[in-house]
């Protein structure tokens, strides 16, 4: 079996994110640098590749490569007119702190087929929360790091 590509894994994560209950929009990249999400698109996820890897030799003929993917959840518009996110937007993030890790905890090999797309898939870790201002619109977001391990033959 051929090793999965970064693009294949990213697309699989996008597909899985589309199945998370309550998520409205899932993208594999921002449409552009300026366009903000609208209220009807939220909560929205953008899946990105971190482009950091760790490699460990598994045997004389194979190695395991672990690469983190970023699941960026844009959860709620802020009614604040300042650069700060208001409290209700921050509170809208709370359910996702459990929902996203739980969803992926049940899909340890990205469940593409019986063998799985990956040798392993960690439970996503919440690594940051922040606000985003895009074209004057402020919204709250969370970043999860999902490490995926693939097996590669030499």
N, C-alpha and C positions, 0 to 999 in steps of 0.2 A: 504494500500500500504506500502510495506517495505521501510525503510529509505535507501537511496542510500549510498553505501560505498565510502570511500575515493578513492579507486581504480576505481570505476565506474565513479566518477566525473572526476578524472584525465584523464581517457581514453576518456571521452566525450570532454574535453578541447583539448586533442590531436587531436581528429577527427575534431573539429571545426577549429583548427589552420591549418589543412591540406586544408581547404577551403578558407583560406585567399589568395586573389590574390597576386601572386608574391613570395610566400613562396615556396621554393624548397624541403626542408627537415624538417620533424617534428619527434622528438624522445621523448620517455617518460623517458629516462635516457641517459647519455653518454655511448657510447659503452665501453670505458675504460678511464683511467686517462691520457693517453698520446696522443692518436690519434687525430690530429687536423682535422677540417673540410677542405675539399678541395674547391677550387673556384667553382667547379660544384655543390657543395652541398649548397652553400650560395645563399640567406639568409636561415638560419636554425634556427629552434626553438627547445628548450629543455623545456619540461614542468616538473616542480618539485613541490613537496608538501612542504609547509613551516613548517608544524607541530606545528603551534600556533593556538589556538582557543579562541574564546570568546563565552560564553554561557549565554543566557537570558531566563528566564522562560516566556513562552507564556501563560500558563494556569496551572491549578492544574495537568493536565495530559500530558503536552507537554512542550518542550523547543526548542529554536532555537539555533543552533550552527553555528557560522561563522568561516570558515577556509580559510586562504589565500593560493592560488596556485601561483607559480612563472612562468611567461612566459619569458624565457630567449632567446632573439633574438640575434643571431650571424650574423652580417650583411655583413661585408666586410673584405677581407684580406687587410693587410697593407703592402705596399711595403717598409716600413721603416725597416732598419736592426737593429734599436735600440729597446728598450723596449717601446718606445712611438708609438702611432698610428698616421699615417700620416693624413693630412687634408682631402684627398679624401675619406679615409675610414670613417672618422667622418661624412662627408657630406652624405655618403650613409645611415647613420642612420636616417637622418631628416624625410623622408616620413613616416617612421614607427611610429614616435611619435604621429601621427594623425591616421594612418591606423589601428593599432591594437586596440586602444580604441574605434574607430568608429565601427569596425567590431563587437566587443562584446557588444557595447551599443544596438545593434539591437537584441541581443540574451539574454535577461534579465533572462530567466529561463533555459538557456542552450538548449532550444528548442528540447528536445529529444522526447517529445510527447505533447499532449494537456495540460497536467498538468505541464509539465516541470520536469526536473530531480532535480531541486533545488527550494527552496522557493524564492530565490533571488540570483541575480548575479550582483555584482557591475561593474561599468565600470573600466577597468584596469588602475591603476595609475602607471606612470613611476616613479620608485623609485631609479634607479641608471643607470649610464652609465660607462663603464669601457673598458679596453683592456684585452685581454687574450693572454697568450703565452703558447702554447701547442707544445711541441717538436720543439721549435724554430720558430714556425709560430705565427705571431701576427695578431689578428683581433679585430675589434670593436664590442661591444655588448651593448644591453640595457636590463634592467630588469623591468618587469611590475608585479605588485601585483594585482591579481584578487581574490577578496573575494567572496566566495560562501556561502550562508546561506541555511542550510537544517533544516527541521522540524523533531523532534524526539518525539515519544510518550513514556510515562513512563509506 
